Amino acid sequence: MPLDSGAGVTCTTTVFTGFYTSPRVRGVEACRTPASVAVSCVRISTSMPASPSSSAQAARQRLADRLRDLRTRAHINGVQFAEQAGWSNSTQVSLIERGQRTITADHVRLWCRICGASPDTTEELLAEQAHVVRMWVANQQLARGGLRRLQEETRDLYAEARQMRFYASKGIPGLLQTPAYCGWALRSIRHEFQMELDDVTAAVEARMARKHALHGPCRFAFVLEQEAIWHRTCPRQVHREQLQHLLRVIGMPSVSLGIIPWARERTVAGFGVWPDESFLITGDHLVTVELVSGNLTVTRREEVASYVQAWERFTALARVGDGAVALIQTALDALDALDEHDR
């Protein structure tokens, strides 16, 4: 469950970073639509497994391949390497070079020393190892310091960015949340992760403080799946106030908000476009994806480019301006219909 609920990442995110709304939508009541509202089912398809993420595993494998290449170029077989490393057999060599064991900085230094790598190669491999470590962080690790710390850790990222692009498939991104909606999201996260520290109030304040970035030089673009504004993971009035807040946000000069209608044909250039995990693109160099089991950070140019392409496909499907207002108003009308029914 994405911890910003609302990537990553890779999600997104964000409970942690501020992406979407609800941890895992488990037994959550969505708004019931009145008979006059036509609803079509949307198939949810994710391109990345929850854990380990394919991108994180691929990065680990690339590093493992480089270590194996370093050894083979030095004409050292696995048994010889193990002997020089002081290991009883070559099993550990095989596990590391197959990407089946976590590669530490000490491992990298060991490979470089035994294989006679140059200082430049050693430095390059250590930098790659550090990137692999940062790329995937499990939610249990993220949650240890409490919810407030998680909000504060991303404050500088939001303050220094000049362009941020959010795609949200499950709920409202953190920057667009009201205090009440945010409180419900964070309390749900604390419950799901059984966190002893109750710092939800402080975490809400920290996330709300981060919203000052909306009045700065950064430009924020949001694309939401329509279901993100219909999932009701909080009391009806809190949800209503959240939707009304989105209507006000649409008028902000630093914000663009698009919503993908669930009843529209989801094709771009003749190909289908499925919903995906929520993600955040910062500038043109960083992607955060918040998944059910952790936070994925992507920085490789070709991988960032794939998220930018996905973003462009989602943008092509979204309604903006009056179209987005109409979709939000439809969700508000459904809430009003529920109120009328209960009277």
C-alpha positions in Angstrom: 0.0 0.0 0.0 1.4 3.2 -1.0 2.2 5.2 1.9 1.3 8.6 0.8 -2.1 8.1 0.2 -2.6 8.2 -0.2 4.2 6.9 -5.1 6.9 4.8 -5.1 9.2 5.1 -6.2 7.2 3.4 -7.0 4.5 4.1 -6.2 4.2 7.5 -4.7 3.1 8.2 -3.9 2.0 9.8 -0.8 1.7 8.6 2.7 5.2 8.5 2.7 5.9 10.9 0.0 2.5 12.0 -0.7 0.8 10.2 -3.5 -2.6 8.8 -3.0 -5.3 8.1 -0.5 -5.8 4.8 1.0 -3.3 2.1 1.9 -4.9 -1.0 0.6 -8.5 -0.5 -0.5 -9.8 -3.5 1.5 -13.4 -3.6 2.4 -13.7 0.1 1.6 -17.1 1.5 0.6 -17.0 3.5 -2.6 -19.7 6.0 -3.3 -22.8 4.3 -4.7 -23.7 5.9 -8.0 -27.3 6.9 -8.6 -29.2 5.1 -11.4 -28.8 8.1 -13.7 -25.0 7.7 -13.7 -23.6 5.1 -16.1 -20.6 3.3 -14.7 -18.4 1.0 -16.7 -16.0 -1.4 -15.0 -12.3 -0.6 -15.4 -9.8 -3.4 -15.4 -6.8 -2.6 -13.3 -3.5 -3.8 -14.6 -0.1 -3.2 -13.0 3.1 -3.4 -15.0 5.3 -4.1 -12.0 5.0 -6.8 -9.3 4.6 -5.4 -5.8 7.7 -6.9 -4.3 10.4 -7.2 -5.3 9.9 -4.6 -8.0 11.1 -5.7 -11.4 13.0 -2.4 -11.8 14.8 -2.9 -8.5 15.6 -6.5 -9.3 16.9 -5.5 -12.7 19.1 -2.9 -11.2 20.5 -5.5 -8.8 21.1 -7.9 -11.7 22.9 -5.3 -13.7 25.3 -4.7 -10.8 25.8 -8.5 -10.4 26.5 -8.9 -14.1 29.2 -6.2 -13.8 30.9 -8.0 -10.9 30.8 -11.3 -12.8 32.3 -9.5 -15.9 35.0 -8.0 -13.7 36.0 -11.4 -12.4 36.0 -13.2 -15.8 38.0 -10.4 -17.4 40.6 -11.0 -14.7 40.6 -14.7 -15.7 39.7 -15.8 -12.1 37.2 -18.6 -11.8 34.7 -18.9 -8.9 36.7 -21.3 -6.9 39.8 -19.2 -7.2 37.9 -16.1 -6.2 36.4 -17.8 -3.1 39.9 -18.9 -2.0 41.2 -15.4 -2.3 38.2 -14.1 -0.4 38.7 -16.6 2.4 35.4 -18.4 1.7 35.1 -22.2 2.0 33.5 -22.6 -1.4 32.2 -20.7 -4.4 28.5 -20.7 -3.4 28.5 -17.1 -2.2 30.2 -16.0 -5.4 27.5 -17.6 -7.5 24.6 -16.2 -5.4 26.0 -12.6 -5.6 26.8 -12.8 -9.3 23.3 -14.1 -10.1 21.7 -11.3 -8.2 20.2 -13.7 -5.6 21.9 -12.1 -2.6 22.0 -8.4 -1.5 25.2 -6.8 -2.8 26.9 -4.7 -0.2 29.6 -2.0 -0.6 32.0 -4.5 1.1 31.2 -7.0 -1.7 32.0 -4.4 -4.4 35.3 -3.5 -2.7 36.2 -7.2 -2.4 35.5 -7.9 -6.1 37.5 -4.8 -7.1 40.5 -5.7 -4.9 40.7 -9.3 -6.0 40.2 -8.5 -9.7 42.6 -5.5 -9.7 40.0 -2.9 -10.7 41.1 0.6 -11.2 40.2 3.3 -8.7 37.7 4.9 -11.2 36.0 1.5 -11.8 35.8 0.9 -8.1 34.3 4.3 -7.5 31.8 3.8 -10.3 30.7 0.4 -9.0 30.3 1.7 -5.5 28.1 4.5 -6.8 26.0 2.0 -8.6 25.7 -0.2 -5.5 24.5 2.8 -3.5 21.9 3.5 -6.1 20.6 -0.1 -6.0 20.3 0.1 -2.2 18.3 3.4 -2.4 16.1 2.2 -5.1 13.9 -0.1 -3.1 12.8 0.5 0.5 10.2 -1.7 2.1 7.3 0.0 3.9 8.3 -1.5 7.2 11.6 0.3 7.0 9.9 3.5 6.0 7.5 3.3 8.9 10.0 2.9 11.7 10.6 6.6 12.3 6.9 7.5 12.3 4.6 9.3 9.9 5.7 12.8 10.7 9.4 12.1 9.8 8.3 10.5 6.5 6.4 13.7 5.6 9.3 16.0 6.6 11.9 13.9 4.6 10.3 15.0 1.3 9.9 18.6 2.2 13.1 19.8 0.4 12.2 17.7 -2.7 8.9 19.6 -3.0 10.5 23.0 -2.2 13.3 22.7 -4.7 11.5 21.1 -7.6 10.4 23.1 -10.7 8.2 20.5 -12.3 6.2 17.6 -10.7 3.9 15.3 -12.6 1.6 13.0 -10.6 -0.5 10.1 -11.8 -2.9 8.7 -9.2 -5.1 5.6 -9.8 -6.5 5.0 -6.3 -7.0 8.2 -4.4 -6.2 11.9 -4.0 -2.5 12.9 -4.1 -1.1 14.3 -0.8 -0.6 17.8 -2.1 -4.3 18.1 -3.0 -5.7 16.7 0.3 -7.6 18.5 2.9 -6.5 18.2 6.5 -9.5 15.9 7.4 -9.0 13.7 4.4 -5.3 13.5 5.0 -6.0 12.5 8.7 -8.2 9.6 7.6 -5.5 8.4 5.2 -2.7 8.5 7.7 -4.7 6.9 10.5 -5.5 4.1 8.1 -1.8 3.7 7.4 -0.8 3.7 11.0 -3.4 1.0 11.7 -2.4 -1.2 8.8 1.3 -1.1 9.8 0.5 -1.4 13.5 2.7 1.6 14.3 3.1 2.2 18.0 3.9 5.9 17.7 0.8 7.9 17.2 2.0 11.1 15.5 -0.8 11.4 13.0 -1.7 14.9 14.0 1.9 16.1 13.6 2.1 14.2 10.3 -1.0 15.9 9.0 0.5 19.3 9.9 3.8 18.4 8.1 1.9 17.4 5.0 -0.2 20.5 5.0 3.0 22.6 5.4 4.4 21.0 2.3 1.4 22.4 0.3 3.1 25.8 0.5 5.0 24.6 -2.6 1.8 25.1 -4.6 2.3 28.8 -4.3 6.0 28.7 -5.4 7.7 28.5 -8.8 7.1 24.8 -9.3 4.5 23.7 -11.8 2.3 20.7 -10.7 0.4 18.5 -13.1 -2.0 15.9 -11.8 -3.8 13.1 -13.8 -6.3 11.1 -11.7 -8.3 8.1 -12.7 -12.0 8.9 -12.1 -12.2 6.1 -9.5 -9.7 8.1 -7.4 -12.3 10.7 -6.7 -15.1 8.1 -6.1 -13.3 5.9 -3.5 -14.8 6.9 -0.2 -12.4 5.9 2.5 -13.6 8.5 4.9 -17.0 9.9 6.2 -19.3 11.3 3.6 -18.8 15.0 4.7 -15.0 14.6 4.7 -15.2 13.2 1.2 -17.5 16.1 0.1 -15.1 18.7 1.4 -12.2 17.0 -0.4 -14.0 17.1 -3.7 -15.0 20.8 -3.2 -11.3 21.5 -2.5 -10.4 19.9 -5.8 -12.8 22.4 -7.6 -10.9 25.3 -6.0 -7.5 23.8 -6.8 -8.3 23.7 -10.5 -8.2 27.5 -10.6 -4.7 27.7 -9.1 -2.1 29.1 -11.6 0.6 26.5 -10.6 -1.7 23.5 -10.9 -3.2 21.6 -13.8 -5.6 18.8 -13.0 -6.9 16.2 -15.4 -9.3 13.3 -14.7 -9.6 10.2 -16.9 -13.3 9.2 -17.2 -13.9 5.6 -16.5 -16.6 5.3 -19.3 -14.3 6.6 -22.1 -12.5 4.5 -24.6 -9.0 4.0 -23.3 -7.0 4.0 -26.5 -4.1 6.2 -27.7 -2.7 5.9 -31.2 -4.8 2.7 -31.7 -3.6 0.9 -28.6 -5.2 0.3 -25.2 -4.0 2.1 -22.1 -4.6 0.4 -18.8 -4.5 2.0 -15.4 -1.2 1.6 -13.6 0.4 2.1 -10.2 0.4 5.7 -9.0 3.7 7.5 -9.6 5.4 10.9 -9.4 7.9 12.3 -11.9 10.1 15.0 -10.5 11.8 17.1 -13.2 13.1 14.7 -15.9 15.5 12.7 -13.6 13.5 11.1 -10.8 10.5 8.8 -10.5 8.9 7.6 -7.3 6.5 4.7 -7.3 4.7 3.6 -4.1 3.7 0.0 -4.2 1.9 -2.2 -1.7 5.1 -3.4 -0.1 7.5 -0.5 -0.5 8.8 2.6 -2.2 10.6 2.3 -5.6 12.9 5.1 -6.8 13.9 5.2 -10.4 16.7 7.4 -11.8 18.1 5.6 -14.9 17.4 7.7 -17.9 15.7 5.0 -20.0 13.4 4.0 -17.1 12.5 7.6 -16.3 11.7 8.0 -20.0 9.3 5.0 -19.9 7.3 6.7 -17.1 7.3 10.0 -19.0 5.8 8.1 -22.0 3.2 6.6 -19.7 2.4 10.0 -18.3 1.8 11.4 -21.8 -0.5 8.5 -22.6 -2.5 9.1 -19.5 -2.6 12.9 -20.2 -4.0 12.2 -23.6 -7.0 10.4 -22.0 -7.7 13.0 -19.3 -10.3 15.7 -19.3 -9.2 19.1 -18.0 -10.9 22.4 -17.3 -14.7 22.2 -17.5 -14.5 18.5 -18.3 -12.7 17.8 -15.0 -15.1 20.1 -13.1 -18.0 18.1 -14.5 -16.6 14.8 -13.4 -16.0 16.1 -9.9 -19.5 17.6 -9.8 -20.9 14.2 -10.8 -19.2 12.6 -7.7 -20.6 15.4 -5.5 -24.1 14.9 -6.9 -23.8 11.2 -6.0 -23.0 12.2 -2.4 -26.0 14.6 -2.4 -28.2 11.8 -3.6 -27.0 9.6 -0.7 -27.9 12.4 1.7 -31.3 12.7 0.2 -31.9 9.0 0.4 -31.0 8.9 4.1 -33.4 11.7 5.0 
